[in-house]
């Protein structure tokens, strides 16, 4: 559970590698980074609420 902070870092690194492999710039793939951080933020909020409700 304590290593969940690595999820957005790993996903962002994989997205960056994908962009580089296909010859795209980070600016062109910015929407992907936004989606990654939004998904991870929503997932973190969900887990926080679940932990709060279970106490």
C-alpha positions as CSV (number, residue, x, y, z in Angstrom):
1,X,0.0,0.0,0.0
2,X,2.8,2.4,0.8
3,X,4.3,1.9,-2.7
4,X,1.2,3.2,-4.5
5,X,2.9,6.6,-5.0
6,X,5.0,4.8,-7.6
7,X,2.0,4.1,-9.9
8,X,1.8,7.6,-11.5
9,X,5.6,7.7,-11.9
10,X,5.7,4.3,-13.6
11,X,2.8,5.1,-15.8
12,X,4.3,8.5,-16.8
13,X,7.6,6.9,-17.6
14,X,5.9,4.3,-19.8
15,X,3.9,7.0,-21.5
16,X,7.1,9.0,-22.1
17,X,8.8,5.9,-23.6
18,X,5.8,5.4,-25.8
19,X,5.9,9.0,-27.0
20,X,9.7,8.8,-27.7
21,X,9.3,5.4,-29.5
22,X,6.7,6.9,-31.9
23,X,8.7,10.2,-32.4
24,X,6.2,12.4,-30.6
25,X,7.0,15.3,-28.3
26,X,6.0,15.6,-24.7
27,X,3.8,18.6,-25.7
28,X,1.9,16.4,-28.1
29,X,1.3,13.8,-25.4
30,X,0.4,16.2,-22.6
31,X,-3.2,15.0,-22.6
32,X,-1.9,11.5,-21.7
33,X,0.0,12.8,-18.7
34,X,-3.1,14.7,-17.6
35,X,-5.2,11.6,-17.8
36,X,-2.6,9.6,-15.9
37,X,-2.5,12.1,-13.0
38,X,-6.3,12.5,-13.0
39,X,-6.8,8.7,-12.8
40,X,-4.2,8.3,-10.1
41,X,-5.6,11.2,-8.1
42,X,-9.2,9.8,-8.3
43,X,-7.9,6.4,-7.3
44,X,-6.0,7.9,-4.4
45,X,-9.1,9.8,-3.3
46,X,-11.2,6.6,-3.6
47,X,-8.8,4.7,-1.4
48,X,-8.6,7.5,1.1
49,X,-12.4,7.5,1.4
50,X,-12.6,3.8,1.7
51,X,-10.0,3.8,4.5
52,X,-11.9,6.7,6.2
53,X,-15.3,4.9,6.1
54,X,-13.8,1.6,7.3
55,X,-12.6,3.1,10.6
